[in-house]
Amino acid sequence: MKSSLRWVGWLAYVVMLAVCVTMAQERWYGAAIRVSPPSVAVPPIATADDSASVWLSDADDVIASSDPFRVARVPAAVAFRPDAEGTAGVVARSMPAAPTVRPTLTLKAIVGGPPWQAIVDGIPGQTSGTVVRAGAVFDHLVVRDVTRDSVVVEGPDTSWVLAFRRRP
């Protein structure tokens, strides 16, 4: 009984295979050849009128006045603010000046477990032994990362990696 069922299954498989091959041949040889469409001539672009040229010159002046990469090597009177893109008017520079003297930061201790906290001396405007954690902001200084053996503090023009002193 099993033997006859096995032959019926193989016979059905062979018949289906023959039908699929026949259909594939019909589609392959009976396909119509496609003709590419004729090329289309593109009409010339009309020249810009006076209103567009005035708008472009105004846009050129705005871009040149807020260019963060200046040839004269002097800071702009207007701060570059990508968050204010598309707003009307100009925002005057109100950013505080960077400190001229860099603080001397000292790592005193690392406290806790993840999330880690650190005790740091020398943060301007803070008492000695200030407890800091990742993301804390102190005036111009930002604590970026606190791990079990180091602290990364970022200033306006430099970064510090505070670690314990290793003894020889």
Backbone as JSON, one array per atom type, in Angstrom:
{
  "sequence": "MKSSLRWVGWLAYVVMLAVCVTMAQERWYGAAIRVSPPSVAVPPIATADDSASVWLSDADDVIASSDPFRVARVPAAVAFRPDAEGTAGVVARSMPAAPTVRPTLTLKAIVGGPPWQAIVDGIPGQTSGTVVRAGAVFDHLVVRDVTRDSVVVEGPDTSWVLAFRRRP",
  "N": [[0.82, -1.19, 0.0], [1.9, 1.22, 0.88], [3.88, 1.5, -0.99], [2.54, 1.88, -3.43], [1.32, 4.33, -2.92], [3.55, 5.89, -2.7], [4.51, 5.84, -5.36], [2.43, 7.16, -6.62], [2.7, 9.69, -5.51], [5.23, 10.45, -6.54], [4.62, 10.43, -9.24], [2.75, 12.5, -9.4], [4.41, 14.6, -8.69], [6.23, 14.65, -10.86], [4.47, 15.21, -12.97], [3.55, 17.78, -12.23], [5.95, 19.17, -12.34], [6.5, 18.99, -15.08], [4.35, 20.47, -16.1], [4.95, 23.01, -15.03], [7.41, 23.57, -16.3], [6.59, 23.65, -18.96], [4.83, 25.86, -18.9], [6.67, 27.86, -18.26], [8.28, 27.84, -20.55], [6.42, 28.71, -22.47], [5.9, 31.32, -21.6], [8.46, 32.4, -21.82], [9.23, 32.2, -24.57], [7.06, 33.39, -25.75], [7.0, 36.01, -25.05], [6.54, 39.46, -25.62], [8.53, 41.67, -27.56], [9.88, 44.53, -26.24], [9.73, 47.87, -27.23], [11.84, 50.62, -27.06], [10.83, 53.82, -25.84], [10.53, 56.85, -27.78], [13.09, 59.39, -27.59], [12.75, 62.25, -25.49], [12.67, 65.67, -25.97], [14.03, 68.14, -23.88], [12.74, 71.16, -22.84], [14.35, 74.41, -22.85], [15.39, 76.03, -19.81], [13.69, 78.73, -18.36], [14.96, 82.05, -17.96], [15.92, 83.66, -14.87], [13.8, 86.03, -13.31], [13.72, 89.54, -12.26], [12.79, 89.61, -9.56], [13.53, 87.16, -8.5], [16.32, 87.33, -8.65], [16.79, 89.44, -6.9], [15.88, 88.3, -4.54], [17.74, 86.2, -4.3], [20.14, 87.66, -3.99], [19.63, 88.9, -1.53], [19.46, 86.62, 0.1], [22.08, 85.73, -0.18], [23.44, 87.78, 1.17], [22.48, 87.37, 3.81], [23.47, 84.8, 4.35], [26.22, 85.26, 4.17], [26.56, 87.02, 6.3], [26.12, 85.46, 8.53], [28.03, 83.48, 8.52], [29.88, 80.89, 9.91], [32.51, 80.25, 9.4], [34.87, 82.27, 9.01], [36.85, 84.37, 6.91], [38.29, 86.55, 7.81], [39.0, 85.86, 10.36], [37.82, 86.72, 12.74], [35.39, 86.79, 15.36], [31.87, 86.45, 14.66], [29.29, 88.97, 14.83], [26.9, 87.93, 15.35], [25.58, 85.08, 16.85], [25.95, 81.7, 15.8], [23.18, 79.75, 15.33], [21.72, 76.87, 14.96], [19.26, 75.93, 15.82], [17.55, 78.04, 15.56], [16.85, 78.23, 12.95], [15.23, 79.43, 10.1], [13.73, 81.34, 11.41], [12.57, 84.67, 11.74], [14.51, 87.65, 11.78], [17.47, 88.56, 13.7], [19.46, 87.1, 16.17], [21.18, 88.47, 18.82], [24.54, 88.02, 20.02], [24.76, 86.34, 22.98], [26.21, 84.69, 24.49], [28.17, 83.67, 27.24], [31.56, 84.67, 27.86], [34.34, 82.46, 27.44], [36.17, 81.04, 30.17], [39.32, 82.44, 31.03], [41.31, 81.3, 32.55], [42.07, 78.02, 33.11], [40.5, 75.66, 35.2], [41.96, 73.74, 37.9], [41.38, 70.56, 38.17], [40.7, 67.92, 40.42], [40.49, 64.53, 41.09], [39.01, 63.03, 43.79], [37.59, 60.83, 44.88], [35.68, 57.89, 43.98], [32.35, 57.0, 44.11], [29.87, 54.64, 45.11], [28.01, 52.35, 42.98], [27.2, 51.24, 39.69], [24.73, 53.54, 38.86], [27.7, 55.49, 38.77], [29.23, 57.86, 41.01], [31.23, 60.76, 41.65], [33.74, 62.4, 43.64], [34.93, 65.54, 43.31], [37.46, 68.02, 43.3], [38.05, 71.52, 42.82], [36.22, 72.62, 41.05], [34.99, 75.48, 39.56], [33.25, 77.91, 41.46], [32.08, 76.09, 43.15], [31.99, 74.22, 46.22], [34.76, 72.65, 47.93], [35.24, 69.21, 47.29], [33.0, 68.4, 45.75], [30.19, 66.5, 44.83], [29.68, 64.72, 41.92], [27.88, 63.58, 39.03], [27.26, 61.76, 35.99], [26.32, 63.9, 33.36], [25.96, 66.18, 34.88], [26.02, 69.74, 35.17], [28.14, 72.45, 35.55], [28.38, 75.69, 35.5], [30.44, 76.44, 32.97], [31.32, 73.89, 32.64], [30.84, 70.45, 31.91], [29.95, 67.32, 33.09], [30.68, 64.49, 31.51], [31.0, 61.68, 31.7], [31.11, 59.15, 34.18], [32.98, 56.65, 35.47], [34.07, 53.55, 37.02], [36.72, 54.08, 37.52], [37.46, 56.55, 36.45], [36.76, 59.99, 35.46], [35.15, 61.99, 33.1], [35.34, 65.25, 32.12], [34.04, 67.99, 30.42], [34.95, 71.03, 29.03], [34.5, 74.42, 27.65], [36.56, 74.61, 25.76], [38.25, 72.46, 26.1], [38.87, 69.09, 27.28], [38.86, 67.02, 30.17], [40.24, 64.09, 31.51], [39.87, 62.64, 34.37], [41.67, 60.75, 36.64], [42.83, 58.38, 39.07], [46.01, 58.78, 40.69], [48.71, 56.73, 39.87], [50.86, 54.72, 41.71], [54.36, 54.07, 41.6]],
  "CA": [[0.0, 0.0, 0.0], [2.76, 2.38, 0.95], [4.64, 1.56, -2.23], [1.69, 2.47, -4.47], [1.15, 5.75, -2.58], [4.82, 6.57, -3.0], [4.56, 6.03, -6.81], [1.43, 8.19, -6.98], [3.3, 10.97, -5.12], [6.27, 10.77, -7.5], [3.98, 10.72, -10.51], [2.18, 13.84, -9.27], [5.54, 15.53, -8.68], [6.75, 14.74, -12.22], [3.46, 15.9, -13.79], [3.57, 19.2, -11.87], [7.21, 19.7, -12.85], [6.33, 19.14, -16.53], [3.43, 21.59, -16.32], [5.67, 24.26, -14.73], [8.4, 23.8, -17.35], [5.84, 24.03, -20.16], [4.37, 27.24, -18.72], [7.83, 28.74, -18.32], [8.67, 27.96, -21.96], [5.41, 29.53, -23.16], [6.11, 32.73, -21.23], [9.78, 32.83, -22.29], [9.25, 32.37, -26.02], [5.9, 34.16, -26.19], [7.07, 37.39, -24.55], [6.63, 40.48, -26.65], [9.75, 42.48, -27.48], [9.51, 45.9, -25.92], [10.43, 48.89, -28.0], [12.09, 51.77, -26.19], [10.08, 55.0, -26.3], [11.41, 57.86, -28.41], [13.65, 60.34, -26.62], [11.96, 63.46, -25.33], [13.49, 66.87, -25.91], [13.73, 68.95, -22.71], [12.76, 72.58, -23.23], [15.3, 75.18, -22.06], [14.85, 76.65, -18.59], [13.52, 80.17, -18.5], [15.89, 82.83, -17.14], [15.33, 84.21, -13.66], [13.38, 87.42, -13.41], [14.35, 90.44, -11.29], [12.41, 89.3, -8.18], [14.34, 86.03, -8.05], [17.7, 87.78, -8.45], [16.81, 90.23, -5.66], [15.78, 87.35, -3.43], [19.02, 85.5, -4.19], [21.16, 88.55, -3.42], [19.32, 89.04, -0.1], [19.85, 85.37, 0.75], [23.54, 85.73, -0.15], [23.86, 88.67, 2.26], [22.17, 86.73, 5.09], [24.41, 83.7, 4.54], [27.55, 85.81, 4.41], [26.61, 87.67, 7.62], [26.08, 84.46, 9.61], [28.99, 82.44, 8.18], [30.72, 80.57, 11.06], [33.89, 80.08, 8.95], [35.21, 83.59, 8.49], [38.18, 84.57, 6.36], [38.96, 87.57, 8.61], [39.39, 85.24, 11.63], [37.23, 87.43, 13.88], [34.06, 86.22, 15.6], [30.73, 87.18, 14.12], [28.49, 89.72, 15.79], [25.7, 87.13, 15.56], [25.91, 83.69, 17.17], [25.39, 80.67, 14.93], [22.18, 78.99, 16.08], [20.95, 76.03, 14.04], [17.9, 75.73, 16.32], [16.74, 79.2, 15.19], [16.77, 78.26, 11.5], [13.93, 79.76, 9.55], [13.05, 82.38, 12.16], [12.84, 86.02, 11.24], [15.32, 88.47, 12.68], [18.79, 88.09, 14.07], [19.63, 87.03, 17.62], [22.49, 88.99, 19.18], [25.37, 87.09, 20.78], [24.57, 86.48, 24.42], [26.93, 83.61, 25.13], [29.22, 84.19, 28.11], [32.92, 84.42, 27.39], [34.99, 81.3, 28.05], [37.12, 81.47, 31.19], [40.69, 82.53, 30.52], [42.13, 80.42, 33.35], [41.46, 76.7, 33.23], [40.55, 75.19, 36.58], [42.73, 72.54, 38.19], [40.41, 69.59, 38.69], [41.33, 66.79, 41.08], [39.58, 63.46, 41.46], [39.27, 62.59, 45.16], [37.01, 59.52, 45.16], [34.55, 57.38, 43.19], [31.4, 56.53, 45.11], [28.72, 53.87, 44.67], [28.14, 51.39, 41.89], [26.47, 51.85, 38.58], [25.47, 54.66, 38.29], [28.81, 55.95, 39.6], [29.34, 59.27, 41.36], [32.62, 61.07, 41.98], [34.01, 63.59, 44.43], [35.92, 66.29, 42.53], [37.87, 69.32, 43.82], [38.51, 72.5, 41.85], [35.18, 73.09, 40.14], [34.75, 76.89, 39.86], [31.96, 78.26, 42.03], [31.57, 75.0, 43.99], [32.82, 73.95, 47.38], [35.7, 71.54, 47.8], [34.6, 67.91, 47.49], [31.68, 68.4, 45.11], [29.76, 65.21, 44.31], [29.21, 64.89, 40.54], [27.46, 62.38, 38.3], [27.22, 61.98, 34.53], [25.29, 64.83, 32.93], [25.92, 67.36, 35.72], [26.54, 70.94, 34.53], [28.62, 73.46, 36.48], [28.74, 76.86, 34.73], [30.87, 76.06, 31.62], [31.83, 72.52, 32.66], [29.82, 69.4, 31.84], [30.48, 66.0, 33.41], [30.19, 63.62, 30.45], [30.97, 60.27, 32.03], [31.74, 58.74, 35.43], [33.14, 55.2, 35.51], [34.59, 53.11, 38.31], [38.08, 54.54, 37.76], [37.76, 57.84, 35.82], [35.69, 60.96, 35.25], [35.4, 62.83, 31.93], [34.73, 66.57, 32.27], [34.22, 68.74, 29.18], [34.84, 72.47, 29.12], [34.21, 75.02, 26.36], [37.64, 74.45, 24.8], [39.1, 71.32, 26.43], [38.26, 68.01, 28.05], [39.73, 66.42, 31.17], [39.97, 62.73, 31.95], [40.4, 62.59, 35.72], [41.89, 59.39, 37.11], [43.68, 58.33, 40.27], [47.45, 58.67, 40.45], [49.24, 55.39, 40.08], [52.17, 54.75, 42.4], [55.29, 53.12, 40.97]],
  "C": [[0.87, 1.26, 0.0], [3.52, 2.57, -0.36], [3.81, 2.22, -3.33], [1.45, 3.95, -4.19], [2.42, 6.54, -2.91], [4.92, 6.83, -4.5], [3.57, 7.1, -7.26], [1.99, 9.58, -6.64], [4.37, 11.4, -6.1], [5.68, 11.13, -8.85], [3.37, 12.12, -10.5], [3.28, 14.9, -9.32], [6.07, 15.72, -10.11], [5.77, 15.48, -13.12], [3.48, 17.39, -13.5], [4.83, 19.87, -12.39], [7.1, 19.94, -14.35], [5.41, 20.31, -16.85], [4.15, 22.91, -16.09], [6.7, 24.58, -15.8], [7.71, 24.25, -18.62], [5.36, 25.47, -20.05], [5.52, 28.22, -18.81], [8.28, 28.93, -19.77], [7.71, 28.84, -22.73], [5.63, 31.02, -22.85], [7.42, 33.25, -21.79], [9.76, 33.14, -23.79], [8.09, 33.23, -26.52], [5.93, 35.61, -25.72], [7.25, 38.36, -25.7], [7.91, 41.29, -26.44], [9.32, 43.92, -27.26], [10.38, 46.87, -26.73], [10.63, 50.09, -27.08], [11.36, 52.99, -26.73], [11.04, 56.02, -26.92], [11.9, 58.84, -27.35], [12.83, 61.62, -26.64], [12.91, 64.64, -25.22], [13.06, 67.7, -24.7], [13.8, 70.41, -23.11], [13.76, 73.34, -22.36], [14.62, 75.85, -20.87], [14.78, 78.15, -18.8], [14.5, 80.89, -17.58], [15.16, 83.43, -15.96], [14.93, 85.66, -13.87], [14.02, 88.25, -12.3], [14.01, 90.09, -9.85], [13.24, 88.14, -7.65], [15.78, 86.46, -7.8], [17.81, 88.64, -7.2], [16.73, 89.3, -4.45], [17.09, 86.61, -3.21], [20.11, 86.4, -3.61], [20.9, 88.79, -1.94], [19.73, 87.78, 0.66], [21.37, 85.27, 0.85], [24.06, 86.62, 0.97], [23.62, 88.04, 3.63], [23.16, 85.6, 5.37], [25.8, 84.23, 4.86], [27.65, 86.45, 5.79], [26.6, 86.67, 8.76], [27.02, 83.3, 9.35], [29.89, 82.12, 9.37], [32.19, 80.41, 10.68], [34.32, 81.36, 8.26], [36.64, 83.67, 8.01], [38.96, 85.55, 7.23], [39.42, 87.05, 9.97], [38.94, 86.05, 12.85], [35.84, 86.85, 14.1], [32.96, 87.1, 15.03], [30.01, 87.93, 15.22], [27.22, 88.94, 16.16], [26.12, 85.69, 15.81], [25.25, 82.75, 16.18], [24.44, 79.81, 15.74], [21.37, 78.15, 15.12], [19.53, 75.79, 14.52], [16.99, 76.89, 15.94], [16.59, 79.31, 13.68], [15.35, 78.54, 11.06], [13.18, 80.81, 10.33], [13.45, 83.73, 11.61], [13.69, 86.77, 12.26], [16.63, 87.8, 13.03], [18.91, 88.14, 15.58], [21.03, 87.49, 17.95], [23.23, 87.97, 20.04], [25.18, 87.37, 22.26], [25.29, 85.37, 25.17], [28.01, 84.2, 26.02], [30.59, 83.82, 27.56], [33.5, 83.22, 28.12], [36.0, 81.78, 29.1], [38.55, 81.46, 30.63], [41.61, 81.59, 31.28], [41.4, 79.08, 33.49], [41.57, 76.23, 34.67], [41.43, 73.94, 36.71], [41.8, 71.57, 38.89], [41.17, 68.39, 39.26], [40.26, 65.78, 41.46], [39.96, 62.96, 42.84], [38.75, 61.18, 45.43], [35.94, 59.19, 44.13], [33.63, 56.68, 44.18], [30.32, 55.69, 44.43], [29.06, 52.83, 43.62], [27.31, 51.94, 40.75], [25.09, 52.32, 39.02], [26.5, 55.21, 39.29], [28.67, 57.44, 39.87], [30.78, 59.52, 41.77], [32.67, 62.31, 42.85], [35.18, 64.3, 43.76], [36.18, 67.63, 43.22], [38.23, 70.22, 42.65], [37.47, 72.97, 40.86], [34.86, 74.53, 40.5], [33.34, 77.14, 40.38], [31.36, 77.2, 42.93], [32.51, 74.79, 45.16], [33.76, 72.78, 47.1], [34.96, 70.23, 48.08], [33.2, 67.86, 46.93], [31.38, 67.02, 44.54], [29.15, 65.44, 42.92], [28.77, 63.54, 40.0], [27.35, 62.74, 36.82], [26.04, 62.88, 34.18], [25.21, 66.1, 33.76], [26.59, 68.53, 35.01], [26.9, 71.94, 35.61], [29.17, 74.61, 35.66], [29.14, 76.44, 33.31], [31.33, 74.61, 31.55], [30.68, 71.52, 32.68], [30.51, 68.08, 32.16], [29.86, 65.03, 32.42], [30.04, 62.18, 30.89], [31.66, 60.04, 33.36], [31.77, 57.21, 35.42], [33.77, 54.82, 36.84], [36.0, 53.6, 38.57], [38.43, 55.87, 37.08], [36.51, 58.69, 35.69], [36.09, 61.79, 34.04], [34.61, 64.12, 32.11], [35.06, 67.36, 31.01], [33.99, 70.21, 29.44], [34.55, 73.06, 27.76], [35.31, 74.81, 25.32], [38.57, 73.27, 25.1], [38.3, 70.26, 27.16], [39.3, 67.45, 29.0], [39.29, 64.98, 31.38], [40.66, 62.62, 33.31], [40.51, 61.14, 36.16], [42.77, 59.46, 38.35], [45.14, 58.2, 39.87], [47.92, 57.26, 40.73], [50.63, 55.51, 40.71], [53.08, 53.71, 41.77], [55.61, 51.93, 41.84]]
}
